[in-house]
Structure formats: C-alpha cells, structure tokens
Amino acid sequence: YKYNLNKKIAITPGLAVIFNPEHNSNNDTIFVGTIRTTFKF
C-alpha cells in the first residue's frame, strides 16, 4: 500500500514476520512494523 499525502510526500507501511528465530521453535514469533516516508524534490 502507498498513501499519498500530497504530490511530494508518500507514506508506505510495512510488516515483517519472523517465524522460529534462530531456527529454534522454542523462540516466539517476532513482528516488526515499519513506516517509509518518501519525499520528492
């Protein structure tokens, strides 16, 4: 998804999910959220 705030600024959300960190099923799943802001000049 990409949300344009105006002609020059856009925001793109992201989500990364890591199952079995370190290849160990005893570790909990990790969720990482990101927000990318793009400026056009």
Secondary structure, DSSP 8 states (H G I E B T S, - for coil): --EESSSSEEEEEEEEEESSGGG-TTS--EEEEEEEEEE--
